[in-house]
Amino acid sequence: MQYYETGRGYFMYIDFNFAKRLSELRTQKGVSARDMSLSLGQNPTYIHKIENGTSLPSMMGFFYICEYLNIEPSDFFAVERPCPAKLKDIMEDAQHLNREQLDHLHLLIKDLLKAGQK
């Protein structure tokens, strides 16, 4: 992260590629740019233009995109969470588990993380 001053205080600059993130999340959902555009009630090239960097959505358009992707707006910018919709599904399912099942799930997650570090 880089910081810069404008005379009114410090602002944070974050290198974030909106178009790339949208493309990643759309691909995870398994839909084409055209189908997503039409599902959002937009013209067929709407998402394509955003992903190519020739256009940006309005704030309301961004919220509709997040809703369509089944993620929170904060998840869109959280690149450390590569599959936010999948995490949301897992959390929703985990709410129906009892304490013992949650303990097993937690141990499984720890084992998977440990195996990934080897």
Residue, then its C-alpha position, 0 to 999 in steps of 0.5 A: m500500500q502506498y500513501y499520499e498527501t493531498g493537503r487535507g490529510y493522508f489518503m490510502y492508495i490501493d492497487f486494485n483491478f476492478a475488471k479483473r476481480l469482476s471477471e474472476l467472480r463471474t467465472q467462479k459463478g459459471v456464467s458468461a458476461r452476456d448472460m450476466s448482463l442480461s440477468l442484470g437487465q442491462n444491454p448484452t455488452y454491459i459486463h464485457k465493457i466493465e471487464n475490458g476497462t472501458s466502463l465502470p458500473s454506477m454505485m447502484g449497478f455495483f450493488y446489483i452486481c454483488e447481489y447477482l454474485n451472492i456476495e457482500p460489497s466488501d467481499f468484492f474488494a477482499v482479494e484475500r478471499p478468492c471464493p467469497a460466495k462459496l465461503k458464504d454458502i459454507m457458513e450458512d450450512a455450518q449454522h445448522l450443525n451441532r457443536e460436535q459436528l462443528d468441532h469435526l469441521h474445524l479439525l478438518i479445516k485445520d488438517l486441510l490447511k496443514a496439508g496445504q503448507k507442506 
